[in-house]
């Protein structure tokens, strides 16, 4: 006979037996996870735009307006990446200033994983 564990909701079980004093830590983890997902999504979108700009430039065939449009797309994608990572750096500095840091202190970078 195979014993199976019941299916549990990790969101609900993560909040069981928590006290109100632990709320800032829970909020910080949640906010950090949201920022991480947005950072990865924005980076993937910028990479996709860089690829499209490169393909647009290659397929321009010497047309000056098409080349300018491709250059504009590439420039916008690079500026977007700079803005995303600058905002992430400001977020990290702000979290350090507020005293919300990782368990070891200092800057704790935790990349989101699928597994």
mmCIF file of the C-alpha atoms, coordinates in Angstrom:
data_MODEL
# 
_entry.id   MODEL 
# 
loop_
_atom_site.group_PDB 
_atom_site.id 
_atom_site.type_symbol 
_atom_site.label_atom_id 
_atom_site.label_alt_id 
_atom_site.label_comp_id 
_atom_site.label_asym_id 
_atom_site.label_entity_id 
_atom_site.label_seq_id 
_atom_site.pdbx_PDB_ins_code 
_atom_site.Cartn_x 
_atom_site.Cartn_y 
_atom_site.Cartn_z 
_atom_site.occupancy 
_atom_site.B_iso_or_equiv 
_atom_site.pdbx_formal_charge 
_atom_site.auth_seq_id 
_atom_site.auth_comp_id 
_atom_site.auth_asym_id 
_atom_site.auth_atom_id 
_atom_site.pdbx_PDB_model_num 
ATOM 1   C CA . UNK A 1 1   ? 0.000  0.000  0.000   1.00 0.00 ? 1   UNK A CA 1 
ATOM 2   C CA . UNK A 1 2   ? 1.378  3.400  -1.014  1.00 0.00 ? 2   UNK A CA 1 
ATOM 3   C CA . UNK A 1 3   ? 0.833  6.221  1.420   1.00 0.00 ? 3   UNK A CA 1 
ATOM 4   C CA . UNK A 1 4   ? 0.109  9.512  -0.244  1.00 0.00 ? 4   UNK A CA 1 
ATOM 5   C CA . UNK A 1 5   ? 0.303  12.858 1.438   1.00 0.00 ? 5   UNK A CA 1 
ATOM 6   C CA . UNK A 1 6   ? -2.706 15.115 1.034   1.00 0.00 ? 6   UNK A CA 1 
ATOM 7   C CA . UNK A 1 7   ? -2.572 17.991 -1.404  1.00 0.00 ? 7   UNK A CA 1 
ATOM 8   C CA . UNK A 1 8   ? -2.025 21.251 0.459   1.00 0.00 ? 8   UNK A CA 1 
ATOM 9   C CA . UNK A 1 9   ? -2.087 24.843 -0.689  1.00 0.00 ? 9   UNK A CA 1 
ATOM 10  C CA . UNK A 1 10  ? 1.411  26.310 -0.153  1.00 0.00 ? 10  UNK A CA 1 
ATOM 11  C CA . UNK A 1 11  ? 0.028  29.843 0.052   1.00 0.00 ? 11  UNK A CA 1 
ATOM 12  C CA . UNK A 1 12  ? -2.342 29.038 2.897   1.00 0.00 ? 12  UNK A CA 1 
ATOM 13  C CA . UNK A 1 13  ? 0.077  26.769 4.747   1.00 0.00 ? 13  UNK A CA 1 
ATOM 14  C CA . UNK A 1 14  ? 2.728  29.484 4.500   1.00 0.00 ? 14  UNK A CA 1 
ATOM 15  C CA . UNK A 1 15  ? 0.562  31.767 6.647   1.00 0.00 ? 15  UNK A CA 1 
ATOM 16  C CA . UNK A 1 16  ? -0.563 29.241 9.244   1.00 0.00 ? 16  UNK A CA 1 
ATOM 17  C CA . UNK A 1 17  ? 0.722  29.910 12.774  1.00 0.00 ? 17  UNK A CA 1 
ATOM 18  C CA . UNK A 1 18  ? 2.114  33.335 11.871  1.00 0.00 ? 18  UNK A CA 1 
ATOM 19  C CA . UNK A 1 19  ? 1.978  36.281 14.223  1.00 0.00 ? 19  UNK A CA 1 
ATOM 20  C CA . UNK A 1 20  ? 1.340  39.929 13.328  1.00 0.00 ? 20  UNK A CA 1 
ATOM 21  C CA . UNK A 1 21  ? 4.977  40.702 14.144  1.00 0.00 ? 21  UNK A CA 1 
ATOM 22  C CA . UNK A 1 22  ? 6.009  38.528 11.197  1.00 0.00 ? 22  UNK A CA 1 
ATOM 23  C CA . UNK A 1 23  ? 3.891  40.521 8.715   1.00 0.00 ? 23  UNK A CA 1 
ATOM 24  C CA . UNK A 1 24  ? 6.688  42.867 7.552   1.00 0.00 ? 24  UNK A CA 1 
ATOM 25  C CA . UNK A 1 25  ? 8.906  39.897 6.717   1.00 0.00 ? 25  UNK A CA 1 
ATOM 26  C CA . UNK A 1 26  ? 6.118  38.162 4.823   1.00 0.00 ? 26  UNK A CA 1 
ATOM 27  C CA . UNK A 1 27  ? 5.337  41.372 2.936   1.00 0.00 ? 27  UNK A CA 1 
ATOM 28  C CA . UNK A 1 28  ? 9.026  41.873 2.116   1.00 0.00 ? 28  UNK A CA 1 
ATOM 29  C CA . UNK A 1 29  ? 9.297  38.340 0.684   1.00 0.00 ? 29  UNK A CA 1 
ATOM 30  C CA . UNK A 1 30  ? 6.136  38.828 -1.363  1.00 0.00 ? 30  UNK A CA 1 
ATOM 31  C CA . UNK A 1 31  ? 7.248  42.230 -2.674  1.00 0.00 ? 31  UNK A CA 1 
ATOM 32  C CA . UNK A 1 32  ? 10.713 40.869 -3.461  1.00 0.00 ? 32  UNK A CA 1 
ATOM 33  C CA . UNK A 1 33  ? 9.215  37.973 -5.416  1.00 0.00 ? 33  UNK A CA 1 
ATOM 34  C CA . UNK A 1 34  ? 7.018  40.350 -7.427  1.00 0.00 ? 34  UNK A CA 1 
ATOM 35  C CA . UNK A 1 35  ? 10.015 42.574 -8.220  1.00 0.00 ? 35  UNK A CA 1 
ATOM 36  C CA . UNK A 1 36  ? 12.013 39.517 -9.299  1.00 0.00 ? 36  UNK A CA 1 
ATOM 37  C CA . UNK A 1 37  ? 9.295  38.331 -11.656 1.00 0.00 ? 37  UNK A CA 1 
ATOM 38  C CA . UNK A 1 38  ? 8.922  41.816 -13.147 1.00 0.00 ? 38  UNK A CA 1 
ATOM 39  C CA . UNK A 1 39  ? 12.691 42.101 -13.586 1.00 0.00 ? 39  UNK A CA 1 
ATOM 40  C CA . UNK A 1 40  ? 12.898 38.789 -15.437 1.00 0.00 ? 40  UNK A CA 1 
ATOM 41  C CA . UNK A 1 41  ? 9.856  39.641 -17.573 1.00 0.00 ? 41  UNK A CA 1 
ATOM 42  C CA . UNK A 1 42  ? 11.196 43.075 -18.513 1.00 0.00 ? 42  UNK A CA 1 
ATOM 43  C CA . UNK A 1 43  ? 14.606 41.613 -19.351 1.00 0.00 ? 43  UNK A CA 1 
ATOM 44  C CA . UNK A 1 44  ? 13.070 38.960 -21.597 1.00 0.00 ? 44  UNK A CA 1 
ATOM 45  C CA . UNK A 1 45  ? 10.903 41.583 -23.307 1.00 0.00 ? 45  UNK A CA 1 
ATOM 46  C CA . UNK A 1 46  ? 13.938 43.817 -23.935 1.00 0.00 ? 46  UNK A CA 1 
ATOM 47  C CA . UNK A 1 47  ? 15.892 40.861 -25.342 1.00 0.00 ? 47  UNK A CA 1 
ATOM 48  C CA . UNK A 1 48  ? 12.957 40.061 -27.643 1.00 0.00 ? 48  UNK A CA 1 
ATOM 49  C CA . UNK A 1 49  ? 12.868 43.695 -28.806 1.00 0.00 ? 49  UNK A CA 1 
ATOM 50  C CA . UNK A 1 50  ? 16.627 43.595 -29.458 1.00 0.00 ? 50  UNK A CA 1 
ATOM 51  C CA . UNK A 1 51  ? 16.166 40.502 -31.618 1.00 0.00 ? 51  UNK A CA 1 
ATOM 52  C CA . UNK A 1 52  ? 13.307 42.107 -33.531 1.00 0.00 ? 52  UNK A CA 1 
ATOM 53  C CA . UNK A 1 53  ? 15.324 45.290 -34.060 1.00 0.00 ? 53  UNK A CA 1 
ATOM 54  C CA . UNK A 1 54  ? 18.257 43.294 -35.371 1.00 0.00 ? 54  UNK A CA 1 
ATOM 55  C CA . UNK A 1 55  ? 16.043 41.321 -37.751 1.00 0.00 ? 55  UNK A CA 1 
ATOM 56  C CA . UNK A 1 56  ? 14.341 44.523 -38.852 1.00 0.00 ? 56  UNK A CA 1 
ATOM 57  C CA . UNK A 1 57  ? 17.719 46.094 -39.606 1.00 0.00 ? 57  UNK A CA 1 
ATOM 58  C CA . UNK A 1 58  ? 18.883 43.036 -41.556 1.00 0.00 ? 58  UNK A CA 1 
ATOM 59  C CA . UNK A 1 59  ? 15.691 42.905 -43.599 1.00 0.00 ? 59  UNK A CA 1 
ATOM 60  C CA . UNK A 1 60  ? 15.670 46.661 -44.298 1.00 0.00 ? 60  UNK A CA 1 
ATOM 61  C CA . UNK A 1 61  ? 17.412 46.091 -47.610 1.00 0.00 ? 61  UNK A CA 1 
ATOM 62  C CA . UNK A 1 62  ? 19.007 49.547 -47.663 1.00 0.00 ? 62  UNK A CA 1 
ATOM 63  C CA . UNK A 1 63  ? 15.750 51.436 -47.089 1.00 0.00 ? 63  UNK A CA 1 
ATOM 64  C CA . UNK A 1 64  ? 16.745 54.457 -45.010 1.00 0.00 ? 64  UNK A CA 1 
ATOM 65  C CA . UNK A 1 65  ? 13.453 54.756 -43.104 1.00 0.00 ? 65  UNK A CA 1 
ATOM 66  C CA . UNK A 1 66  ? 13.435 51.032 -42.243 1.00 0.00 ? 66  UNK A CA 1 
ATOM 67  C CA . UNK A 1 67  ? 17.014 51.240 -40.972 1.00 0.00 ? 67  UNK A CA 1 
ATOM 68  C CA . UNK A 1 68  ? 16.124 54.268 -38.844 1.00 0.00 ? 68  UNK A CA 1 
ATOM 69  C CA . UNK A 1 69  ? 13.101 52.434 -37.433 1.00 0.00 ? 69  UNK A CA 1 
ATOM 70  C CA . UNK A 1 70  ? 15.315 49.446 -36.563 1.00 0.00 ? 70  UNK A CA 1 
ATOM 71  C CA . UNK A 1 71  ? 17.875 51.715 -34.916 1.00 0.00 ? 71  UNK A CA 1 
ATOM 72  C CA . UNK A 1 72  ? 15.108 53.372 -32.905 1.00 0.00 ? 72  UNK A CA 1 
ATOM 73  C CA . UNK A 1 73  ? 13.813 49.978 -31.738 1.00 0.00 ? 73  UNK A CA 1 
ATOM 74  C CA . UNK A 1 74  ? 17.309 48.896 -30.690 1.00 0.00 ? 74  UNK A CA 1 
ATOM 75  C CA . UNK A 1 75  ? 17.886 52.179 -28.866 1.00 0.00 ? 75  UNK A CA 1 
ATOM 76  C CA . UNK A 1 76  ? 14.549 51.922 -27.066 1.00 0.00 ? 76  UNK A CA 1 
ATOM 77  C CA . UNK A 1 77  ? 15.288 48.342 -25.992 1.00 0.00 ? 77  UNK A CA 1 
ATOM 78  C CA . UNK A 1 78  ? 18.687 49.290 -24.586 1.00 0.00 ? 78  UNK A CA 1 
ATOM 79  C CA . UNK A 1 79  ? 17.291 52.338 -22.779 1.00 0.00 ? 79  UNK A CA 1 
ATOM 80  C CA . UNK A 1 80  ? 14.557 50.101 -21.357 1.00 0.00 ? 80  UNK A CA 1 
ATOM 81  C CA . UNK A 1 81  ? 17.156 47.662 -20.028 1.00 0.00 ? 81  UNK A CA 1 
ATOM 82  C CA . UNK A 1 82  ? 19.077 50.505 -18.397 1.00 0.00 ? 82  UNK A CA 1 
ATOM 83  C CA . UNK A 1 83  ? 15.883 51.785 -16.762 1.00 0.00 ? 83  UNK A CA 1 
ATOM 84  C CA . UNK A 1 84  ? 14.936 48.305 -15.507 1.00 0.00 ? 84  UNK A CA 1 
ATOM 85  C CA . UNK A 1 85  ? 18.305 47.628 -13.925 1.00 0.00 ? 85  UNK A CA 1 
ATOM 86  C CA . UNK A 1 86  ? 18.592 51.149 -12.520 1.00 0.00 ? 86  UNK A CA 1 
ATOM 87  C CA . UNK A 1 87  ? 15.202 50.739 -10.857 1.00 0.00 ? 87  UNK A CA 1 
ATOM 88  C CA . UNK A 1 88  ? 16.317 47.369 -9.486  1.00 0.00 ? 88  UNK A CA 1 
ATOM 89  C CA . UNK A 1 89  ? 19.458 48.977 -8.061  1.00 0.00 ? 89  UNK A CA 1 
ATOM 90  C CA . UNK A 1 90  ? 17.352 51.712 -6.437  1.00 0.00 ? 90  UNK A CA 1 
ATOM 91  C CA . UNK A 1 91  ? 15.084 49.012 -4.993  1.00 0.00 ? 91  UNK A CA 1 
ATOM 92  C CA . UNK A 1 92  ? 18.058 47.151 -3.490  1.00 0.00 ? 92  UNK A CA 1 
ATOM 93  C CA . UNK A 1 93  ? 19.472 50.354 -1.984  1.00 0.00 ? 93  UNK A CA 1 
ATOM 94  C CA . UNK A 1 94  ? 16.046 51.257 -0.600  1.00 0.00 ? 94  UNK A CA 1 
ATOM 95  C CA . UNK A 1 95  ? 15.643 47.820 0.989   1.00 0.00 ? 95  UNK A CA 1 
ATOM 96  C CA . UNK A 1 96  ? 19.092 48.137 2.569   1.00 0.00 ? 96  UNK A CA 1 
ATOM 97  C CA . UNK A 1 97  ? 18.237 51.621 3.849   1.00 0.00 ? 97  UNK A CA 1 
ATOM 98  C CA . UNK A 1 98  ? 15.005 50.337 5.401   1.00 0.00 ? 98  UNK A CA 1 
ATOM 99  C CA . UNK A 1 99  ? 16.838 47.420 6.987   1.00 0.00 ? 99  UNK A CA 1 
ATOM 100 C CA . UNK A 1 100 ? 15.029 44.736 5.002   1.00 0.00 ? 100 UNK A CA 1 
ATOM 101 C CA . UNK A 1 101 ? 17.765 42.414 3.840   1.00 0.00 ? 101 UNK A CA 1 
ATOM 102 C CA . UNK A 1 102 ? 18.496 38.758 3.480   1.00 0.00 ? 102 UNK A CA 1 
ATOM 103 C CA . UNK A 1 103 ? 19.188 36.387 6.370   1.00 0.00 ? 103 UNK A CA 1 
ATOM 104 C CA . UNK A 1 104 ? 22.955 36.869 6.123   1.00 0.00 ? 104 UNK A CA 1 
ATOM 105 C CA . UNK A 1 105 ? 22.708 40.646 5.981   1.00 0.00 ? 105 UNK A CA 1 
ATOM 106 C CA . UNK A 1 106 ? 23.969 42.694 3.096   1.00 0.00 ? 106 UNK A CA 1 
ATOM 107 C CA . UNK A 1 107 ? 22.589 42.391 -0.405  1.00 0.00 ? 107 UNK A CA 1 
ATOM 108 C CA . UNK A 1 108 ? 20.952 39.034 -0.996  1.00 0.00 ? 108 UNK A CA 1 
ATOM 109 C CA . UNK A 1 109 ? 20.225 38.372 -4.671  1.00 0.00 ? 109 UNK A CA 1 
ATOM 110 C CA . UNK A 1 110 ? 17.817 35.499 -5.155  1.00 0.00 ? 110 UNK A CA 1 
ATOM 111 C CA . UNK A 1 111 ? 16.920 34.695 -8.748  1.00 0.00 ? 111 UNK A CA 1 
ATOM 112 C CA . UNK A 1 112 ? 13.502 33.187 -9.386  1.00 0.00 ? 112 UNK A CA 1 
ATOM 113 C CA . UNK A 1 113 ? 13.508 29.517 -10.357 1.00 0.00 ? 113 UNK A CA 1 
ATOM 114 C CA . UNK A 1 114 ? 10.958 27.264 -11.971 1.00 0.00 ? 114 UNK A CA 1 
ATOM 115 C CA . UNK A 1 115 ? 11.840 24.116 -10.044 1.00 0.00 ? 115 UNK A CA 1 
# 
